[in-house]
């Protein structure tokens, strides 16, 4: 038997009693019995219908909403509400001297107005407020506010593993947050019957353990969730919107969906492409030819950062490390491609 059903039964009896009391007060003589019966039945039906909407439904909504709000933001809103209520209480005395009906209406309006404004202002300036409480003003307060930045990690970027190396460099200066539903997805992948997915999941768990041990920035597992959404990617995007923080990923689809919804995305693949060495036509380099190219006579090599080098007439040097001269560079969705020719042939 569910709690909602029990509440409906209790509400039915309570509203039936209320209807009976109203019928008893309204009726007289033989009409009294009719009033009691009709209003008691109407109250029972009304209680059966609306009891969950005034009891358990508001509770579930409030619980879900509070779980999505960061603790720091919730504390700031509470402090702002208290300050607003104090201001409203101080203004209620002079407002009560206004001529009726303003003397009784304006104090109530000020209570709502100052309470809302206090909570809103504190939420908007929570970083500055907590920086002041920490005793850091001016530049120190700004530094602390910037250090309170948060980023959300998705499943793909944890499995990829490069985030562990990036975190050690110090480029990410905020807290890396991993929602518990992302951790659950990693565990589900690690328990998969498919060997490839199982290996990916186990790698993700190993990378997460490595992050916690070696990262120089804080790593936090958070219980924040979006219960009305079921897909992990959708949960991440909604949570990022609620927290006003970016998502770190290398998932192309998640990247596009998040950008469409106005969520900032830090894409590891785009970062890797951006930091690859820039070469200009005419520059020389040493490359090992490891395979044949698609075109006749071409050879293919790779730089240390994974950039592909296509060498004209390089097939005959297969397995050798040779000097090449860059002829042109091409930027693609997969990264940069460098076209070159053997240095001897360029002379």
JOCOR-V959239 format. One record per residue. OMEGA is omega as a letter, one per 30 degrees, with the letter a starting at -180 (NA if undefined). D_FIRST is the distance of its C-alpha to the first C-alpha in Angstrom with 2 decimals. Layout:
{{OMEGA	D_FIRST} {OMEGA	D_FIRST}}
This chain:
{{a	0.00} {l	3.82} {a	6.78} {l	8.55} {l	6.85} {l	7.41} {l	10.73} {l	11.61} {l	11.44} {l	13.45} {l	15.73} {l	16.36} {a	17.65} {a	19.63} {l	21.30} {l	21.98} {l	23.80} {l	25.69} {l	26.72} {l	27.85} {l	29.94} {l	31.51} {l	32.35} {a	33.82} {a	35.98} {a	37.18} {l	38.00} {a	40.77} {a	41.73} {l	40.26} {a	38.91} {a	36.75} {l	34.45} {l	34.11} {a	33.34} {a	30.68} {a	28.93} {a	29.19} {l	28.19} {l	25.29} {l	23.86} {l	24.71} {l	23.06} {l	19.80} {l	19.86} {l	20.89} {l	18.21} {a	15.50} {a	17.26} {a	18.51} {l	16.21} {a	14.69} {l	18.36} {l	19.63} {a	17.05} {a	15.01} {l	17.27} {l	20.45} {l	19.09} {l	18.28} {a	21.67} {a	23.52} {l	22.14} {a	23.14} {a	26.47} {l	27.34} {a	26.72} {a	29.26} {l	31.87} {a	34.32} {a	34.51} {l	38.17} {l	37.51} {l	34.71} {l	37.11} {l	39.90} {l	37.84} {l	36.84} {l	40.50} {l	41.69} {l	39.30} {l	40.57} {l	44.17} {l	43.59} {l	42.12} {l	45.14} {l	47.52} {l	45.75} {l	46.05} {a	49.76} {a	50.37} {a	48.53} {l	51.40} {l	54.22} {a	52.07} {l	51.35} {l	55.10} {l	55.02} {l	55.73} {g	52.81} {a	50.39} {a	50.79} {l	50.76} {a	47.14} {a	45.90} {l	47.54} {l	46.08} {l	42.55} {l	43.61} {l	45.23} {a	42.06} {a	40.11} {a	43.12} {l	44.13} {l	40.59} {a	40.04} {l	43.54} {l	43.23} {a	40.04} {a	41.51} {a	44.87} {l	43.46} {a	41.24} {a	44.27} {a	46.58} {a	44.28} {l	46.52} {a	49.61} {a	47.89} {l	46.76} {l	50.19} {l	51.84} {l	49.63} {l	50.68} {a	54.29} {a	55.26} {l	56.96} {a	58.95} {a	59.22} {l	57.16} {l	54.26} {l	54.56} {l	54.60} {l	51.47} {l	49.71} {l	50.73} {l	49.53} {l	46.02} {a	45.66} {l	42.71} {l	42.44} {l	39.50} {l	40.15} {a	38.71} {a	38.29} {a	41.61} {l	43.75} {l	42.38} {a	43.10} {l	46.51} {a	47.48} {l	50.24} {l	48.16} {l	48.87} {l	52.62} {a	52.30} {l	50.39} {a	53.20} {a	55.80} {l	54.33} {l	54.11} {a	50.46} {a	50.59} {l	46.96} {l	43.72} {a	42.37} {l	38.59} {l	36.45} {a	32.83} {l	30.34} {l	29.28} {l	32.98} {l	32.98} {l	29.94} {l	31.89} {l	34.93} {l	33.09} {l	31.68} {a	35.28} {l	36.63} {a	34.34} {l	35.36} {l	36.94} {a	39.81} {a	42.52} {l	43.71} {a	40.32} {l	39.71} {l	43.06} {l	42.39} {l	39.11} {l	40.81} {l	43.68} {l	41.33} {l	39.83} {l	43.41} {l	44.53} {l	41.70} {l	42.79} {l	46.36} {a	45.47} {a	43.91} {a	47.00} {a	49.84} {l	48.89} {l	50.83} {a	48.20} {l	44.78} {a	41.91} {l	38.39} {a	35.00} {l	32.73} {l	28.96} {a	29.48} {l	27.51} {a	26.98} {a	23.36} {l	23.78} {a	26.56} {a	26.17} {a	29.83} {a	31.55} {l	34.73} {l	32.99} {a	31.10} {a	34.51} {l	36.23} {l	33.63} {l	33.57} {l	37.38} {l	37.53} {a	35.28} {a	37.41} {a	40.70} {a	41.78} {l	43.23} {l	41.80} {a	43.96} {l	43.91} {l	46.21} {a	43.94} {a	45.90} {l	42.96} {l	41.03} {a	44.33} {a	44.85} {a	41.29} {l	41.38} {l	44.84} {a	43.82} {l	41.10} {l	43.59} {l	42.45} {a	45.34} {l	45.62} {a	47.69} {a	48.58} {l	49.99} {l	51.98} {l	53.63} {a	54.50} {l	56.05} {a	58.12} {a	59.24} {l	60.64} {a	62.56} {l	66.30} {l	68.25} {a	71.43} {l	74.23} {a	76.58} {l	79.52} {l	77.72} {l	78.02} {l	75.54} {a	75.27} {l	72.78} {l	72.20} {a	72.15} {a	69.29} {l	69.01} {l	70.59} {a	69.78} {a	68.96} {a	72.43} {l	75.63} {a	76.94} {l	74.09} {a	72.68} {l	69.42} {a	68.77} {l	66.16} {a	66.49} {a	64.68} {l	61.96} {l	61.34} {a	63.45} {l	65.00} {l	68.80} {a	70.41} {l	74.06} {a	76.61} {a	78.86} {a	76.76} {a	76.10} {l	79.32} {a	78.08} {a	74.93} {a	73.98} {l	76.33} {a	75.88} {l	78.15} {l	79.08} {l	77.87} {a	78.48} {l	75.71} {l	76.52} {l	73.38} {a	69.69} {l	66.82} {l	63.38} {l	60.56} {a	56.76} {a	56.77} {a	59.20} {l	62.97} {l	65.54} {l	69.08} {a	72.02} {l	75.07} {l	78.29} {a	80.20} {a	82.31} {a	85.49} {a	85.21} {a	84.77} {NA	88.06}}
